Amino acid sequence: MGILEKISQNSRTELIRNLKFLHKILEETREGLKEDLSDKKLQAILLETLIKIIESHNYMYSVLDAPSIPDAEYDKLFLELQKLELRCPDLVTAHSPTQRVGATSLVKFPQITHRLPMLSLSNEFDMASVEAFDRRLGEKLGTDNIEYEVEPKFDGLAVSLCYENGFFIAGATRGDGETGEDVTSNLRTIKSIPLRLHASSQNNIPALLEIRGEVLMLKEDFRELNQKQRKKNEKVFVNPRNAAAGSLRQLDPKITATRRLTFFAYGIGDFRGEGIPRDTHSNVMKYIAAHGLPIARECDLVCSSAGLLAYYKKIEGSREQLPYDIDGVVYKVNDIAQQEKLGFISRAPRFALAHKFPAQEVITELLGIDIQVGRTGALTPVAKLKPVFVGGATVTQATLHNEDEIKRKNVMIGDSVIVRRAGDVIPEVVGVVMERRPDNAYQFIMPDQCPECGAKAVRMSNEAVVKCSGGLLCPAQKKQAIIHFASRRGMYIEGLGDKLVEQLVDTGLVRTSADLYLLDEDKLISLPRMGKKSAGNLLESLRKSKNPTLAQFIYALGIPNVGVTTARELARYFNNFSSLEKADVETLQKIPDVGLIVAQSITEFFIENHNIDVVRKLFSVGIELIENLDAQKTQDNNNTSLINGSTFVLTGTLPNLSREIVTEKIENMGGKVTSSISKKTNYLVAGNAPGSKYEKARDLGVTILNEGELLELIQN
């Protein structure tokens, strides 16, 4: 018997026992109200009893797939609850089943910062890589028989659900892992998501429980939705994932409610309270299920790589019979102590792996090859394809990577080619069907000039990529560089989207990222569909972005091969930007995460006069790096003892600074930022809508700071 079967059996037995008791209360309360319809106490008992009965039947139907009453009986109970709430509006609560659809339409989704980052998983596609994964973990843990919790990899949308004192209060999409969209109202319409956690004699309700999981649409529900769409002559969805994504991101929750979505939990994020298992992941899943949240029936426990591969083959063989789409399986080290020992790499845990199914492949015609110019000037050949449906989407183009790949695969224009697409991975041409090559097929010749600016296209002897030599003078590079500069992990200029950047560059208002800070209201309102309010908002965003951390600034410059992690390591190593500018290859290679190629990319960037000019101009228009001051203070060790060695927790939305900036400021001055309040916490930095962490900090006597007080602490 599997994990869920055991839970389901126990849950169903306990639910039936509770339902018998609740129905007894229901009948007694009804009898009492016959004598006095205005008895408020009896009305409240009746309402709460009806809610508990209806939610129990929802759970048995939506989660356990074991309905215990006919639909007509369920409808009678629901109607009775509705009538009672109409008669007694003062008794209506947010956790009532009638309130699953009640919110007004939104103009756009607010943002929610995740209590803990929602990390992605490393992906592998072959058996050898899985065996290497198991061997690597075994070496680190000193064992050759690791126990894994295994489960299907849902093809849906990752979300987090936050419960406080058992009640569902907020939910968000994964977003970029740090910040997601607030889709609480839409998540409330999903019947498999309990509005309050189930309690039992074995399970206490925690003060805080953040559930991580996936929203998806079952295959049958997808087929029914498309049938309805066709009847109404409306858009038909391509696949269940697209249907789920479109449904969950409706600004009107009433539309979401008309489309049957399903939720499956796969883990816990942040939590606070007693009784939450911290021994094994399988016990965490049992705990989640016991509180009324659905988990995959196919969850299991296996040992060693042989067990992993056996499970993979089993799930792959039953893939088509499953009620939902999956694109692989997930392996997680079951022992949580072992998980903690293994830790994380960059943005992914070492202890878990997604083993993806083989990518779907189809044959189509190669109509031509276009050249796309990227942010770094790389010229990428892109195949123009005869439209073909693959991997749940219609594909019209696919990457050919570079000139060497075209030659290696012997690709010619006019060929019948094999196109592969796996999930959201960019489609690629993987081969040619030689027996179908037509007589008029011809070779592709890589251009020696950039198609965007006409500058010479060059290829270094040690690289496979051909690059435009035009630098930031090239329009394509210019636009992409500015978009990258303004991104959330860069300068974080809100309101500066791709289309607006294109307008600014095309009209000549902006030639480099530094020109953004020379914009004024008159220049902006000259653009189509740009009013005074929008112009004012953008100018305010630009003003707020003028004080980035050193790490943010380094990343924003778009130095080839320098991502977020490398930018942070560079910022930690160098005390100021000037030192980074002057650094040679040998010095740079001493830094973690910086190898020869990255070091060369950095030095080559600062050799280019045009790049230096842009950097100097940025400083001249008012960019001031926060860490120039912070790093010096840390070095001097003067008046920084209050931060150095202290533990901070951030909560709520700060008026001017992002969490990332605040975190880096604190860490650069010797402090530590954690996600949970405890007796060891020295400071809580509270913004708007601080939530439960604020109350806990007060109860524990933790010093609470606002943004201004934090900045004062840093500057003193």
N, C-alpha and C positions, 0 to 999 in steps of 0.2 A: 504493500500500500504506500503511495507517494505522500509527500509532505501535505499537499492540499487535501487529498482524500481523507487523511486522518483528521485534519482541522475541520473539514466540511462535515464529517460524520459527527464529531463532537459538537460542533456549532449547531447542526440541525437538531440534534437531540435536546440540547439546552434551549434552543429557540422554541421548539414545540412545547417543552415544559413551561417556559415563560408565557407563551401565547395562551395556553390553557388558563393560567393564572390571570393574565390580562383580560381575557374574554369574560372571566368571572366578575372582575372589577367593572368591566364595561356594562354588563347586564345589571349589576347592582346599582350602578350610577344612573343608568337610564331609568330604572324603577324609582329611584329617589327623585329625579327631576320631573317625573310625571306628577308628583305631588306639589313640587314647587319649581317652576321653570326659571325663576329668577335667582335661585340659589347660586351665588358666585363661586362658592367653594366647590360645589358639585360640578358646575360648568368647567372649572379649571381642571378637576380630576378627569372629567370626560374627555376634554380636549387633549390632555397629556397622554391619556390611555390610547385614544385613537391614533395619535402620532406614533407612539411606540409600536402599536399593532401594524400600522401601514408601513413603517420603516422596516419592521421585521420581515414582512412579506416582500418588500422591495429587495431586501438582502437575499432572501431565499430564491427569488426569481432572477435578479440581475447578477448575483455573485455566485451562488451555489448552483444555479441552473436547476432548481428543484422546487417549482411553484407548489404551494400547498392548498390554494383555493382557486376556484374558477375566476376568470376576469370579471364576470358580472358581480361576484361577491366583493372583490377588491374595489370595484367602481362604487358600490353602495357605501362602503366604509369611507372612501375618499369624498363622496358627495355629502355624507353626514358631517365630516370634518369641515368642509367648505361652508355648509349652512350654519354650523355652530360659530365659525369665525366671523361670518357676516352678522350674526346676532350679537356676538361679543368681540368687537374689534380690539378692545383693550387687552384681550388675552392672546392675540396673534404674536407669535415669536418668529425669529429669523430661521430657526431650525425646523419649522413646520414644512411638511412635504408640499403644501400649497404655495410656498414661497420660492420654489425652485426657479420659477420665472416671475420676476417681479421688478427687476431693475429697469431703469430708463435707458434709452439708447445713448451711446457715447459718441463724441466727436472724434476722439482718438484714445488709444489705450495709455493710461499712466504707466510709469516705470516702477518696478520693484527691485530693490537690491537684495539678492539672495543672502540669507543668513550665513550660509557656507557656500563656496563656489560649487556650481554644478559641473563637474569635470566630465570630459569626454573619455572614451576608452580607446586604447590602442587597437588597431585592426590587423588581422592576418587572414590570408585567404588559402593557405595550403597546410597540409598535415605536418610537413617538416618544421614549419615555424611554430606550430603548436607544441610539438615535441621539444623544440629548443626552449620555448617558454617554460614548460614544466621542468626541464633540466636546469635552466637558469635559476628558477625559484628554489629548486631543491638544493642547489649549491649554496645559496644564500641562507637557507633555513637549516641546512645540515641534515636533510632527510630525502629519501627517494620515494616516499609514499605520501604525498600531500593530498589531503581531502579537499575537494572542490564542491561548492554549491553551483549547480548548472541550471540554466534556464533559457528559453527562447529569446531571441533578440527581436522585439516588436518593431514593426515598420510604422511608427507613429510619431507623435510629438512629445518630447520630454517636458514634464511640468513638475512643479512642487506644490504641495498642499500644506498649509499651516493650520494646525489645530491648537487652540488655547483653552485649557480646562475642558477638553473634549469637544469643543465647538469649532467648526470650520469657519475661519475668519478671513483667509486670503489665499489666493493661488496665482501662480505666475508661470509663463513659459520659460524655457531654459534661456533663451536669448543668446548672449555672448558668453554665458557661464557665470558672469558676475551680476548682470542685470537683465531682467526679463520683463515681459509685458504683463500688466495686471489684468488677468482674465477671470477674476473671481466670480463675477456674475454669470459668465458662461459656464464655468466649471460647476456651479451650483445646479445647473440644469441636467447634469449627468447623473442618472439614477444610481449607478454603481458607486458613486462617491457619497459616503454617508455625511450628512450635515452635522452629525455629532457621533462621536466614537461609541462603539458598543462597550458596555461595561459588564463585567461578570465577577463572580467570586474569586477568580484567578487573576483578573486583570484590573489593576488600578488605572484610573484616568490620569495621564501625565499632565503637568502644568503646561508644557509645550511639547508638541510633536510635529516635526516637519517630515512629511511623506514624499518621497521621490518616486515618480512613475511615468507612465506613458498613456497618452490619450490616443485612441484609434477608433476606427469604424469597422465593425465586423463585416465579413464578406456579404452576408445575407442582407444586412442593413444597407450596405452600399448598393446592392442590386435594386432594392426597393426604392432608395432615394433617386437613382437614375431613372427608374420607371416613372416616378412622379415628375421629375424634371422634364422628361420627354413629353408627357401628357400636357404639361404647361408650356411647352415650346421654349423651355429655358435651358441654360447651359448644362451639359452633361459632364460629369467629373471623369477625369482620366483614370484614376485609381483610388482605392480607399484612403491612402495617405493624404492625397490632395483634397479629397472630400473632407477628411477629418480636420486638416489644417484650415481649409476655407470656412468650415463650420465653427471651429473654436475661436477664430479671429473675426467673427461677425461683431460689428459694433452694436447691434441690436440683439440682446440675449434671447428674445422671443423667437428669432430665426434659428439660433442654435438649438433651442428647445424642440424644434420641429424635426431635427435630424438626430437620430439615435447614435450617440457617441458612447464609448466604453472606456473605462479606466482600469489599468493594471499597475499595482505597486511593485517596485523592485528594490526598495531600500529606504533608509532613514537618513535625513540630513541632520539638522540641529534638533536638540531635544533637551528637556529639563523635567526631572521627576524620578520617582523610584520605580523599580521593577522592569526597566527597559533592559533587555538582554544585551550583554556586552561580551559573551563568550564565543558564539558562533553566528555567522550570517543566516544559517538555516533557522536558528531560534529567533532571530530578528524577523524573518519572514513569517514564522508562526505567530509571533507577537502582532505583526501588522494584520494578518488575516483574522486573528481572534478579536481585533477591534473593529471588524466589519469591512475591511478594505480587501478588494479582490487581488489575488496573486495568480500567476500562471499555473494551470494544472500540471504542466509538464516540468515544474521544478523538481530537482532530484539531487542526490549526493553521489559522487563518484570519487575514485582514487586514481592517481597517476595519469600519465598521458594516454594509456590504453583505455581507461575509463572515459576520458574526455572525447577521444575519437569515436568510441562506441556510441556515446550519447549523440555526438554530431551526426553520425550516420543514421541513427534511429530517428532523430528529428527531421533530418533532410528527407528521409523516406516517407514520413507522414505529413510533410509540409503542405501538400495539396489538400489533405483532409482536415487540416486545422481550420477553426472558424474565423481566423484572422491571418493577415499577411505577416510574415516574418522574413528577415533577410540574413539570418544567421543564428548563432547561439552565443551565449555569454558564459564565461568561466570566471568564478571568483574563489579565491582561497577562503575556505569556510571559517577557519580559526581567526578571530578578530585580533588576537595578540600577534599572530603571524602577519596579518595585514599591516598592523602598525609597525612591525619590524621592517617589512619590505618598503613601506612608504610610497613616495610618488616621484615621477619624473616629469618635470615641466607641468603640463596640464592634464596628466593622466596618471592613474594609480598603477604601481608595479604589480599589484596583486590580482589584477583583473585583465581579461582579454576578450575582445569580440572576434569570434571566428565566423567570418562572413561566408555565405554560400557563393559558389562560382558565379561570376558575373554573367548576365544574360548576353548572348551574342546573336546578331542577325547579319544578313548579307544585304547590301544595298549598293547603289552606283555612286562613284566618286565623280561629281560634276566639275569640280575645279578646286584650286587651292588659293586661299586668301592669306594675307600676312597681317597679323595683329601686333601692334607695338605696345609693350607693357610699360609699367612705371619706371623700370630700370633700363628701358631702351631695348630690351630683348625682342627680337623679331621671331614670332612664333607662327609657323605654318598651321593653318586651320583648314580642314577638309570641308568643302561644300558638298553636302550629300543630298541625294534624292530622299525626301522625307520618309522616315521609317519609324515604326513603333517598337521600342525596346526598353526593357526595365521600367515599364509603367509610364513612359512618356514618349511623345513624338520628337525625334531627333533630326535636325537639319544640318548640324555641323559637329565636328569632332576634332580633337587635337591630334596633331601629328608630331608634336614635341619639338623636333628640330631637324636640321638638314640630314644629319647622320642617320636618324631613325627612318627617314623617307628612303634613303639609299639601302639601309639594312633590310627593310621590309619590301624593297623593290616595288614601291608604289608608283603607279603612273596614272595620270588623269584619264578618265574613261574606264578605269578598272572596276570590277565588282569587288568590293572590300568587305571584310568582316569588322563589324562595329560592336564594341563591348560597352555596356553600361551597368554599373552596380550601384544601386541606391542613388545617392546624391552625387556620386563621383562623376566628374566631367567625362562625357563619352570620349572614347579613343578608337582610332583605327588600329587594329591589332594584326592585320594580315590581308593578303590578296588571294582571291580565288583565281589561280593562274589559268585554269582551263577555260575561264570565261573572258579572258583578256581579248578585247576587240582589236582589229587590225589598225584602227585609227587612234589607239591609245598613245599618249606621248609623255615624255619626261617633264618633270617640274624643275625649273632652274631657280635657285635662291637669288633674289635681287641683290645687287651690289649697292643699291641706294635705299634709304628709308622711304617707304611709300607715303609717310605723313609729312616729312619736311624736306626730302631730297638730299639729306646729308649722307655721307659715305657710311655704308654698312660694313662693319669690320668683325672679324672673328679672331680672337686671340688663339695662339697655338695650343694652349692648355685647356681650352673651353670648347664645348659643343655648340654653344649658343652664338648666333650672329647678333650684334648689337648696333643700334644707331649711334653715331658719333656726335649727334646734335645736342646731346645732354638736355638740360631743361629748356633749351631754346626750341626743342621739338614739341609741337602742339600736343601730341599724344602723351608724351612723357610729362609735359607740363600739367595737363589736366589730372592725370593719375597721381602725380606727385602732390598736387594741392589737395585732392580728395584724401589721400593718405595722411597728409599733414593735419587735416582738420578732423580726422577720425577720433573715436572715443578714446582709444589708447594712445593717441597722439596729443594734439593740443585741445581736443574735445571742444570744437566749435559747433555748438548746437544750431541747427537750422541751415547749415551749409551742406546741402545735399549735392548729389552728382549733377543733376540738371542745372542747378544754380551755378555750380563751378563751370560747367560748359558755357553757360551764358556769359559769365564774367570774363572767361578767356576769349571766347569768340568775339565779344564786343570790344576787346582790348583794354578793359578796365583793370584786369589783373594779368600780369605776366609771370610773376613769381609769388610764392607764398607770402613774402613780405608785403606785397602790394595789397593784400587783404586788409592790413591795418591802416592803409591810407584811404580806404573807402569812407564816404560820408553819405548822408541821407540823399543829397541831390543826385549823386552818381547812382545810388541803388534804385531810387524810384524812377529813374529813366529806363529801367529794365521792364519788359512786359510782365504784367501780373504781379508787380512788386509795389505794394502800398506803403504808406508811412509807418503803420504799425509793424509790418513784417520787417521793414528796413530797420526800425528802432530795435526790434528784438535781436536781429543779427548783429547790429553794432554793439549791443550790450553783451552778447555772447563773445564777440571778439575782444571786448574789454576784459571780461572775466578770464579769458584764455591767456592773458599776457604774463601770468606768473606760473609757468609749468615747473614741474620737477625736472631735474637734469635728465632722469631716465625718460620722461615723456618727450622732452625736446630731442634727445638723441634718436628715439624711435620715430618721431615726427619728420625728421630730416629725410627719411627714406633711404638710408645708406644700404646698399645691396647686402643681403645676407645677415642684416641686423634686425632681429625680431624683438618682441617684448622682453623675453628672458635675457637675451644678450645685452639689450639696452640697460636693464637693471644692473647686470653684473659690471658693465662699464661705469655706470654711475657710482656704484659702491667702491670701485677701485680708484677712480679719479676724483679728486676733490672739487674740480671745476672743469668747465668746458675747454678752457685754454690748454690744460694738461692733456686732454684727449686729442685735441687738434695736433699737438706737437708729438704725440706718441709714435714710435716706430714699430715695425713689425715684430721685433724681438720682445719689446715691452708688452705689446698687446697679447702676445701668445702666452704670457704668464697668467692671464686672467681666465678663470673658469668659463667654459662655454665658448672660448675663442680659439679657433685653430688657425692654420696658415691661410686658408682661403678667406676666412672672415677678416683676419688681420690685414691682408692685402686689400680687401674691399674698403676697409676703413681708411687706410693710408691713401689709396687711390682717390677716394672721395675728397679728401682734404688737399690733394695736390691740384685738383681742378679749380681754376680761378673763378669760374662762374659760380660754383658751389660756395666758395669762400665769400664772394660778393653778396650772395643771398643771405648767408649767415650774418654778415656784418650789417646788412640792411635790416634784418630782423631785430638785432640788438638796438639799432638806431631808432626804430619805430616804437620802442618801449618794452620789448621782451626782457624780462628779468627772471633769471632762474632761481628758484627758491633754494635749491640745494647748495648754491654758492655760499649762502649764508649759513645754512644748517651744517654743512660739512666742516666749515671753519670752527663753528661753535663746538662741535663734537671733538675736533682736534685739540682745541684749547682747553676743553674740559672745564670751562668757566661757567658757573651758574647753570649748568645743565643736569645737575644731579637729580633733579625732580623727574626728568624724562629718562635719563640713562638708567637702565635696569628696571624701569617701571612697566607694568602691564596695562594696556588700554583696551577698551571695547567701544566700538562705534555703533550707534543706533540712530534711526531717523534720517531725514534729509537735511544736510547742511546747506545754508543759504548761498554760499559762494564757492566752497571747495568740494571737489569730488572725494569719495572715500579713498580712491587710489592715491590722490595727492596727499591726503592726511596720513594714510598708512606709510607712505614712503618718507614723509617728513619725520614721523615718529621713529621709524626703523633707522633712518640715517642718523638720528641723535641717540641711538642706543636703547630705544624703547622696543616693546613687543606689542603687537596687535593680535588679539584673539577674538573668537566669535561668541564665547559664552561668559556670563557673569559668574564669578565665584569669590570666595573670601580672599583669593590671591590677587584679584583685580584691584589696581590702584586708582584708575580713572575711568569713568564712563563719559564719552564725548557724545552729547545728545543734540540732535537737530530737531526738525519738525516731525510730528507724529512718531515719537520715540518707541511706543509700544511697551511690552511687558518688561523689557530689560531695564527700563527706567525705574519701575516700581521695585524690582529686585535689588537694583543698586542702592536705592534708598533704604530698603530693609536691611541690607548688609552693611550700611554705613560707607559705601564707596563714594569717593569724591566725584561730583557730577560737574562737567564743564560744558559750556556752549562753545560755538566756533571762536568767538572773540576771546574767551578765556583761554582756550587752547593756544591760540596765536600769541597771546601775552605770555603764556608759560614758555613757549618756544623762544620768544625774543628776549626774555629776561635772563 
